[in-house]
């Protein structure tokens, strides 16, 4: 969509060396969902929060299946930098498709679970998720609709896991904080 390219091109006008380094660092927090996987593992290893660790892990796995294994190959959307021939990338070229944003759905899935568990931690996680998502636009690797779809997918999968997976966790696996 032309408006998406216009918006990404406008974002290029706010670039500066400090923001460039910051956005590259922020985007790497979400690469492969590593930040969120580490958080889920920490929750799983802590008896008090184990239930929430299971829900966070289930949400991330759901995002992997729906986003990476189903939607990305099905939609097969070209990255914006390839669509317009943009060459000033601050990160390496990616080998997978653009739609939906994996950084975004993993971030918002985990952040939504954290918000349901603890409002203060969850608010911080949602802010980090928003920055990670914005970084994908700033770096010209996703269209705005990729990020919007990633947000919706991540939140919906997390809410599904909270509603349907959490109550079905066997008692012997549950943590103290349910």
N, C-alpha and C positions, 0 to 999 in steps of 0.2 A: 504494500500500500504506500502510495507516495507520501502521505503524512508521516508515516513511520520513518522513512528515510530523511525527511525534512527535520524531524525531531532529533534523530541521531546526528545529523549534520550540525544542528544547532548546539548539541552537547559538545561538539568538537570546539566550539568557540569559547568554552569555559575552561579548557585545558590549561594547566600550568604545571611546572615541574613538581611542586609539592603534592598537588592533587593527583597527578599521574602516579607517583610512587604510592600514595595512600590507596588509590583505587586498585592498583595491582596487588598490593598487600591484602586488601579486603577481599578481592575476588579469590585469592588463593586460600583464604579461610574456608571458602565453600567448595573448593575443588574436590571432586570425588565425595562430597558430603563429609569430609574428614572431621571437621569441627563437630558436626552433629553426631557422627558415629562415635567419636570420643566421649561426648556428653552422654549418649545412650549407654555406652559401656560403663562409664562411671556410675550411672544410675543402677545398672544391672548388678554391679559389684557391691553396691551399698544396700544392705538388707532393708533398711528403712524405705528406700526409693525403688526397690526392685520392680514392683508392679509398673511404675511409670517408665522404667527402663525397657521393659517388655513392650509397652505401648509405643514408646518412641522408636524402638527397633522395628516393630511391625509397621509403623508408619513409613519409615525409611525404605523398608523392603517393598511395601506397597507402591511407593513412588518409583522405585527402581523398575518394578515390573510394568506398571502402567505407563510411566514416562519413557524410560529408556528402551524397554523391550517391545512395547506396543506402539505408543504414539509417535516417537521419533522416526522409526522406519516407515510407519504408515503414512504420516504426513510428508516426510522427506523434504522439509523446508530448507532451502539453501541459506547459509549464514549471510547476514547483511553485508559484510565486507566483501563477499564474493559477488553479490548482486550488483554492487556499484563499483567494484574494483578498488576498494579502499585499501591502501597499502601502509598506512601509518599505525599499524597495530602495536600496542604496548605489551601484548602477550602473544604467545605462539598461535599459529593457525590451528584450528580444531578439526578433527577428523569425523566428528559425528554431525548430525543434523541440528538445526536451530530450534525447532518447535517440539515441545515446550522447553523452557529453561530449567535444566536439571539443578543448577545452583539454587534457583528460586524455589522449586517444589520441595527439595530436601530441606532448605532453610525454613520455609514456612510450615512444613509438616512437623519438624522437631520443635520449632518455636511455639506452635499451637499447643502441642502436648505439654511443653514446659509451662505455658500460660495456664492451662487447665490444672496443672499440678500446684503451681505457686505463682501468684499474680506478679510479684516483684521480679522473680527470676524470669518469668515469661515475658514481662514487658521489656526487660533488657535483651532477651533473645529475639523478640520481634523487631527491636531496633536494629540489632545486628543483621537479621534476615533482610530487612529493608535496605540496609547499606550494601549487603552482598548483591541483592537484586539490582540496585541502582548501578553498581559497578559494572554489571554485564552490559548495560546500555552505554555507560560512559566509555567502555572499552570497545564498543562497536561490534560485539560478538553476538548480540541478540536484538531482535526487533522488540518494540514495546509490547506487542501482543504475545510474544513468547514468554515474557516476564509476567504479564497479566495471567496467562493461562497457567504458568507455573505456580503463581500465588493461589489461584483457585484450586488447582489440583492438590497442592500441598495441604491447604486448610481442609478441604473435603476429605482427603484420605485420613488426616489426623483425627477429625471429628468422627469419622466412621470407626476408626480404631478405638477411640475413647468410648464410643457408644456400644460397640459390638464385640470388640476384642477384650477390653479391660474387664468386663463383668464375667467373662468366660475363662479367665486365668485360673488354673487350679490353685486351691488354697495353699498347697505346699510350696508353690512358686511365688506367692504373693509377698510383698514387702509389708512393713508395718504401716506405712503411709499409703492408704488406698484412696 
